[in-house]
Every structure is written in structure tokens, then in C-alpha cells.
Amino acid sequence: MRQYIYGKNTVLESLKGEKPVYEIYMMKNAKDEKLLSLAKAKNAKVNIVAHKGVLNQLVGNVVHQGVVAQTEGYGYSSIDEIIDAIPKGKQPLLLMLDGLEDPHNLGAILRTCDAIEVDGVIIGKNRSVGLTSTVAKVSTGAIDYVKVAQVTNLSRTLDDLKKRGFWVVGCELNESQDYRAIDYNMPLVIVVGSEGFGISKLVKSHCDMNVVLPMTGHVTSLNASVATALILYQVYNSRHPFK
């Protein structure tokens, strides 16, 4: 199914990828030669418009930077496809998001996942944000490179991954240890909960260990995308120590 995406970087990355791009809508004052060249190479029709209201009708009153594209909708990968695509010799790293609802958080998380080569992200079909145009915009194109699986049962998925040799680390306050105390050099699934409720009880019961971010200030929690970035970079640091 086709959908509209927006934002200069998002559209640029989409034009570089393999997914079809059917049409580009661009404000006169937002002309970009690189974008136009990629659109021509991809045989995407380019429409130059004079008023941003034309773009607003397509994607709503968002910060589209004067560029909108009609593309093939973002598809999901299966768990098997994600695992099969992991390079030989690489220590697997998956991220599971349990009930994340904010598309801005998901977009920012995908951007971090691309930066440190997370092999795949797992989200639920119910009560979770999916791959929307807002997620694409916030990810600044990372959505085109990070594989995302959408599953009906997170707990069952964890059971299957544990049978394949994965260890599950939950970001959870109770019975936790400092996130810096763990050696992350093993096939991993990092589990991050929702913005308001954390990890669900059933998913939590499938975690092999829990980690917590130490906080000494007045607030009691971090934004979900910030917390995820800190933990993922700790995994990266553990696997690639500075020499």
C-alpha cells in the first residue's frame, strides 16, 4: 500500500533505497538538485508546487520542509528474515519495544539502531506504534535500513529467541543491576517498555536479567528513546572497548 513521507532527508534516503518512489511534491523554495537528480534516476514524477497548503493536504500540518514523496508503504520483516540477515561472525543484537506508543520515540530509536548496527527491532501488533510517516521523518531515513518485525505475541517471540540462544535483558527497576555492570558479549535481546507503564508483567517474566540506569537528580525517569540510546551504546562499548 502506498503512503506519503515527508522531510528532505527522509525523502533523500528513500530515493537512495530499493523501495519504489512514485511522486515527489516540492515547494519552489525547497528545490534540491541532489534530490531532483535522484528522483530522475528513479523515474519518480516531480511536482513543483507554489503553496505549502498543497503539501499540508497530503501529510497534514507537519514540518515537511517543503518536500513530500509518495512511496511504497514500509513493510515488516519476519523474525527469521532478521536473524538470517545477521552477518556471519557478528554477535546478534535485537531490540524489543513493549508497548511503545509515541512515533517520535520510535523514530529516534530507529536512528540509534542504525548508528550502532542493531540487527532488528521487534514491536507488537497491538497497543504499539507502527511504521508511520512521522516515524520515518524522525528517523531521518534510518527506517529504510533497520529491519522491524511486528509480532502478535512478544512473550512467545522471546521464548523462541531464547531457544535460539539469545539472552534477554530487560530495562526494569526491580531486581536490577547497574546497566554498566553487564558483559553484553552474547546474543542479546534488549527489552524496553512503554513510556508510561514500562515492561508488561508477562514479558518481564521472560527476561534473564534486568538493568537500570542510575539517576541522582530530581526526576525519576528518562525519555524512552534517550534511555534506549544509552543502553544500546553501552552494549556497543562492551563489544567494542576503546583502545
Secondary structure, 3 states (H helix, E strand, C coil): CEEEEECHHHHHHHHHCCCCEEEEEEEHHHCCHHHHHHHHHCCCEEEEECCHHHHHHHHCCCCCCCEEEEEECCCCCCHHHHHHCCCCCCCCEEEEEECCCCHHHHHHHHHHHHHCCCCEEEEECCCCCCCCHHHHHHHCCHHHCCCEEEECCHHHHHHHHHHCCCEEEEECCCCCEECCCCCCCCCEEEEEEECCCECCHHHHCCCCEEEECCCCCCCCCCCHHHHHHHHHHHHHHHHCCCC
